[in-house]
């Protein structure tokens, strides 16, 4: 606790020394935000176009930060109205039951780009830094023509922070709870020199289980930086994001104490361009997953490196707004159970929306080639 207090004092001093003044208004975070260009890009390429057509749910940054949640199961069940199956120890892997489907029937995206532990082809939300997010979109139903094959139950789109304060804003939270839970979270948002917008956060969670020797510890850090390079009629900007999760979990299974260690990280670079009536976004994303599980008589290790190259472009032409997508993903997998593999997948698609008077609609078409070389076409209206 003394260490936590020392960290708290240091951050308060840093905030006082470097903070600029900013106006309060009636936004949900009570802060005057800037960065309209960032919001436009997020709406075009990151936010799901399906939210106006489905009974989806958006969990805002206000709900994430002001709800004092220490893990995803509480957040999703309370704010998203989704039933979540979770372990007995806080911070362990959770399974949101979206439309009755488990993780294998769901798609997960980070800023609109797929993320998944490649050996299991799903994404554990417990490994996602909570305070890195500005919104969570919950999209029920099967929409393979937009997100690819496999997501029969729905999709979760995790959107990183895209609103930045006019000055500096620091949030610090320390809490304790059941199961000897200790929670420390720090987030700093800043508009440096009125040119470099950034959001940096770090969280730490420790807890105990029902039985002696059952413990969990999770440490997450994240950083997002947005830099406008050129303004005017033709705009160009850079956007970078990185996150890291380290987890330690000790729990009893079938009468034996097991140990699980997770070391996951994601880094992404987005180049955004606005040329007259054409918006372009070129993205590269690297994911690394390393999971080890061992007991007194067994040992398993799974490691996967995933590289994603994503290109999107959109424009407006008469009554339609078409968006083109090209995506390639390469996998370098190593496992004590299944050996080593180098695989790849590819996807291409188009979607277009129209809005005439009181009528609006969307048409989407997509084709996917999975890691086994199978092709899956999809069409949605």
NORKAMO-V466226 format. One line per field, one symbol per residue. psi: psi as a letter, one per 20 degrees, with the letter a starting at -180 (. if undefined). A space follows every 10 residues. Layout:
psi=???
This chain:
psi=hhgghggggg hgghghhiqq qqqqbjrijk qoqalhhggg gghgigqpii hiirlappor hghghiikqi rhggghhghi kpppprripq irpqnpmpkj qahijqqpqo kipqqpohhi krpohijpog jiqiqppooq rolhigjrqh mhhaqpoopr pjpqrhcqpp pppprqarkk pppppppppq npkjhopqpp qpqppqrrah qqioqqpppq qqppppopgq abgpqpqqpq qqqppppppo qppkjqoqpp ppnqqppqpp opqoodjppq opqppppppo pppqahjqpp pppppppppp pqqqrpodjq nqpqpppppp popppihjaq qorqrqqqrq qqqqoodjpq rppqqqppoa ijjqpoqqpq .
